[in-house]
Amino acid sequence: MTVTVRNIRNTMVEIDTPILEFRQPRMKKRKYRIVEKGEKNLFPLCLMPKTDYDFKVEFNKLYERDEILRQYRQVIIHINNVRGKSINKKKIKISLPK
């Protein structure tokens, strides 16, 4: 899945590392930081006005690492600025083949 972070403001925005939060009703939450492959120092990311950045989220690698994630049906992507203030969050429903 590709996630696009777009700065629609007229000022520069510094974005901290996005977080994937897997959720299931009545179960624990599991959080993972998104790190670009080979780009360990990518975040904090400075986005100039009216620009965007795409990054890939590979769920298969997460499922290989932690098999219990297949039970979680909702994922929330948290985008925060470097001061910790939430800029945006997006909920995604997941349906996996059995």
Secondary structure, DSSP 8 states (H G I E B T S, - for coil): -EEEEE--SSS-EEE---EEEEE-TTS--EEEE--BTTBTT--SEEE-TT-EEEEE--HHHHHHH-GGGGG--EEEEEEEBTTS-EEEEEEEE-----
